[in-house]
Amino acid sequence: MTIKGQRAAIVTGASKGIGRAIALQLAQDGIAVVVNYSSSHDAAAAVVAEIETSGGKAVAVQADMAGGQAAANLFDAAERAFGGVDILVNNAGILKLAPLADTDDASFEQQIAINLTGVFRAMREAAGRLRDGGRIINFSSSVVGAYGPTYGVYAASKAAVEAMTHVASKELGRRGITVNAVAPGPVETELFMTGKSDELVQRIVGTIPLGRLGQPDDIASVVSFLASPQGGWVNGQVLRANGGMI
């Protein structure tokens, strides 16, 4: 159980990349963190150890966000460990690039299951179990708006998340719960870099007015603001943290 007054957060997909940076940043902000992972147990344990070494509170909880009971299990674990949940960060997601004509049903269904259905279930769980004054922070992508070739299914899943974000912000606002989305541009993570040549990465960098890829900490800082009291008047928004790319 947390000390009285300490807030608690669930961060999905928190074992590496942007999710790891978010978990570490929220812990630095004094928030107890449920570090969710699907299969990377050792990486999640390392995040928890880093948080605890710095004096914070964290637990690692395995849950595949495509599973029907994943969201409920995460909230159950958070309530056992910390007494309740104040912040939900829906970061977990997958990306499989292919032209629509070459996308098979299995690839489509997997991306929808994790990127959209998993987020829906977590938001639904949060609507009933998040403490008043809480925060839901979803993850979209700046490919929504750019709509580049091969991103059709991924962009569709993230556009749907943005729609649910807008609607939920109106449904939960009376309880002081804000619902926003963060839409990163290209961020230097394993998810983004895999399969890209140096030449392609440099071409992408050339489209960003700030002249560099984002870093996980750039995105974690945006989440930290939305989760903070200073972000309490921001609701129903999509923040495109992309260096001015679009």
N, C-alpha and C positions, 0 to 999 in steps of 0.2 A: 504494500500500500504506500502511496506517495505521501509526503508530508502535506499537511493541510494547505490548500491554496495552489499547489503545483499543478500545472496543466499537463495533459498527456496527449500524445499524437500517435496515430497509426500511419506509417509510410509504406505503401506497397512497392514492391520491387526495389528494396532498399539495400541490397547486398553489394551493389556496385554502381558505377556511373553517376548519373544525376541523383538517383535515389539515395545512394550512399552519402553524397554531399549534403542532401537535404536532411538526412537523419543526423549527421554530425552538426550541422548548423542549428537545427532545432534544439539539440541537446545543449549546445553552447548557449542558446537563448534561455536555458533553464527548464526546458520541457522534457518530460519523460517520454521515451520513444519505443514503440513496438516496431522492430526492424523485420519487416516481412520479406520472405524469400520463397522462391519456388523450388530450386534445386541446389543453389550454391550455399550449402550449410556452412562451410568453413569461412567463406567470405562474409556471411552474415554474422557469424561468431566473432570475426575480427572487428567488425563495426561495433558490436556491443562492447567488446573489450576496450576499444579505443575510447568509447563514450565513458565507460566506467573508470578507466584510468584517469580521465579528466575530471572525475567527480560527479558525473551524470548518472542517470538511471535509464536502463534499456533492457529489453528482452528480445530475443530472436524467435520468430514464429513462422513455421513453414505453412504455406497455403498457396496452392495454385489458383490464381484469380479466375481461371476458366471454370473452376469447380463450383457447383451449386451451393455448397456450404462454406466456401472460403471466407466470405465477408462476415457471416455470423461467428465463425470460429475466431477470426481476428478480434472482433469486439469482445467475445467471451474472454479471450486471453488478456486483452487490455484491461478489462474490468477486474479480472483476478489479480493482475499484477499491480495495477495503479488505481483501482477504484472507480474508473470511468474514463470517458474519452471526450476530448475537447476539439481535436483537430483530426481530420481525415485528409491525407494526401494521396490521391489516386494517380500514382506515378507508373505503375507496372504497365508494360506494353511491349509489343513485338512489331517488327517491320520486315515485310517480305516484298521486295520490289519485282514487278513484272508487268508487262502490258496487260490490259484487261483481257485481250484475246488469248493470252497465254496463262492466265490465272486459273488454276484448277479449284474445284470445290473445297478440297481440304485446306488449301492455303487461305481461301476466303473465309471459311468458317473458323479457322484458328485465330485469324486476326480479329474477327468480329467477337469471338468468344472472350478474348482477353482485353482488347482495346475498348470494346463497347459494353458487352454483356457484363463483364466483371466490374466495370465502373458503375453501371446501372445498379447492380446488386449491392455494391458497397455504399452507394448514395442512398438506396432504399433503406439499408440497415442503419445508416447514419441518421436518416430522418426520424427514426424512432428511438435512437439510443444516444445520439450526441447530446452533450449537456448544453443548456441554453447559453447563448453567447458564443457558440462554437464557430468553427471554420471548416468548410469543405473546399479543398483546392484540387481541381482536376487538371489533367494534362491533355492539352491539345497539341498542335504542331503548326508551325508557320507554313507547312505545305498546304494547309487550308488557306486559300487565297492565292498561293503560287500555282498549285495544281499542275505540277510537272508530270511529264510522261513517266509511267511505271509506278506512280504513287496512288493509283485510283482507289484501291481498296483501303489502304492506310488512311488516305485523306478522307474518304467517306466515313470511316470509323471515328476519326477525330472531329469531323464536322458534326456528327451526331452527338458527341460528347459536349461540344459547344452549345448545341440546342438544349440539351438537358440542363446544362449549367444555367442558362438564362431562365428556364422555367423554374428550376428548383430555388433559385434566388428569390423568386416571388412567393413561392410556397412556404419557405422557411424563414423569411425575413421577420415575421412577427415574433419569433422566438430569439431574435438577435443573432441568428446564424447567417453568416455570409457565405455565398457560394460563388467562386470565381474559377477561372481557368488560366493556366500559363501555357503559352504556345511558343516553345523555343524554336529558334532557327538552328542552323548547323552547329552542333556542340561536339567537341572532341571527346567522344566516348567510343567504346568498343562497338556499340550498336551502329553508330554513324560511320566509323572508319572501316569496318569490315567490308572487303570487296571493292574498295575504292583505290585507284592508283594515285600516286603523288600528283600526277598531272591533273586528274579530275578534282582532287582536293584543292589544288591551287586555282583552278577555274572557279570553283565554288567560292573560295575566299575572295576572288576578284569581284563577286557580285555583292559583297557586304561592305557598305560604306565605311565601317570602322576598321576594315582591313585585316580581320582575324576571325578564326573560329571562336565560338563561345567556349567557355570552360564550365564544368559542372558547378563551380562555386558562383558563377554569374547567375545561374538559374536558382540555386539555393538561396541566394540573397533576396530574390523576388518572392520566393515562397515564405521566407522569414518575415518580410514586410507584411504580406497578406495575412500571416498567422498572428501578427502582433497586434496590440491595442491600437497602434498607429494606422493599421489597415482596416479599422472597424467601419469606415464609411465607404469603403470600396465593395460593391456588391453587384453581381450579375455581369461582371466584366471579363473580357479575354485580353490578357496582357501579352503582347507579342514581343518577347525578349529575343531579338534577332539581329541586333547591331544595325538596324535600319534597312535590312535586306528587302522587305516589302512593306 
